[in-house]
Amino acid sequence: MEWTDEGIVLGVRRHGEGNAIVELLTRLRGRHLGMVRGGASRRQAPLLQPGNTVSATWRARLDEHMGNYALEPAVVRTEVLMRAPHAAFGFTHMAQMLHLLPERDPHEGLFLTLGAILDAFEDRESAGRLLARFELALLAELGFGLELETCAATGSRENLVYVSPKSGRAVCGEAGAPYADRLFALPRFLVEGTAPPAGDVEDALRLTGHFLLTRVLEPRGLGLSDARAAFVSAWRRSTAPV
Amino acid sequence: MPRAVAGPEIERLIQLIARLPGLGPRSARRVALHLIKKREALMAPLAAAMTDALGKIVECRRCGNVDVCDPCTICTDTSRDRRTLVVVADVGDLWALERAGVLNAPYHVLGGVLSPLDGVGPEDLNLAKLVTRVHEDEVGEVILALGATVDGQTTAHYITDLLREAHVRVTRLAQGVPVGGELDYLDEGTLSAAIRARTQM
């Protein structure tokens, strides 16, 4: 068995003294593990850092084997992830969330989203918006996508300003007004793709955080990660007026 | 499965030696044979030294270093500059810095770095004592001597956040071209870090 694909390094574990088991989010084959011979060496260490995109060739005798990776660097992002706290915490959180995906289950959309986010993650102001978009995409891939296009009560596509915490569907201003204190605010940028003010990003992270917690993490006995809290705190500091 | 060539005691010795870093089954046999040949001159003192060390080694409750006394030799060394505290991931890193002899300050050993995919979270590291030490010892500067890896620097950012309220100067080691390193052989990440951290001549 042999294939070649692009992959983003999610994590690396030392295996024995000289080898490493590398976890990639590949473009066409989802989250996929493989062993890199000599992966614990000093020469390979800069390549095998989380967040880097690599060109991966996987070989094994049988498909169900873990197999061996031969990796070549494609995009090296180590410097940004090491320097910017929001990027380091944000990536850690995203890698943890991607770990929830079943192995070898293709999620090309998430691969493309993660790559695009990592390329733009250095910009602190857009990092919050990007993370909220990642979480929305992850919810959708896990089968818990939010329906933000039409009002759950009236079917209207206009004046969508709330989201129901129970159904995950948008609610228009007229229908939602009596229950406004119990509904989430729907940030416009999630629907329209416009550049949001910081307050909208806060709303978006609150929204995606709630659905990640109640629909994905709590049923698995998990909570929102420390890394996410650290990301939000680092992002808030970077966008706070001086 | 190769046939045993010696009695169970010797085979067990070989198996245990093979579990040491840098040694495989073949080299373990060579080490075992060397010890057997020098039973009186090497094997007996080694066994005695290991038994002695096993009974005496303790982890310093103050800094997490290993020594035969608690607090450890470094913590009780009054010639060290108490206004500075050097944070390292493991005892091996502490020994490396001591070998270099460039710092004369106490240390704090975390016991690893954050690695959520491996299940290492903040509660698994020696962080609570670090915050307490920084406050109680009136530390002026905390040097984060952690590895230049994404996990190492994520840990450094996390500690910086933890110490935000302590109003202490938090620094980290420089990253860039290693001594003896030729640019042609360096990876893009190292070069990028080196360019960003360039200094005026």
Interface residues (C-beta under 8 A of the other chain):
Chain A: L10 G11 R13 E17 E23 A45 P46 L47 Q49 P50 G51 N52 P73 V76 R77 T78 E79 L81 M82 R83 P85 A88 F89 F91 T92 A95 Q96 H99 S225 D226 A227 A230 S233 A234
Chain B: P21 G22 L114 S115 P116 L117 D118 G121 P122 A148 T149 V150 D151 G152 Q153 T154 H157 Y158 T160 D161 Q175 D187 E188 G189 T190 S192 A193 R196
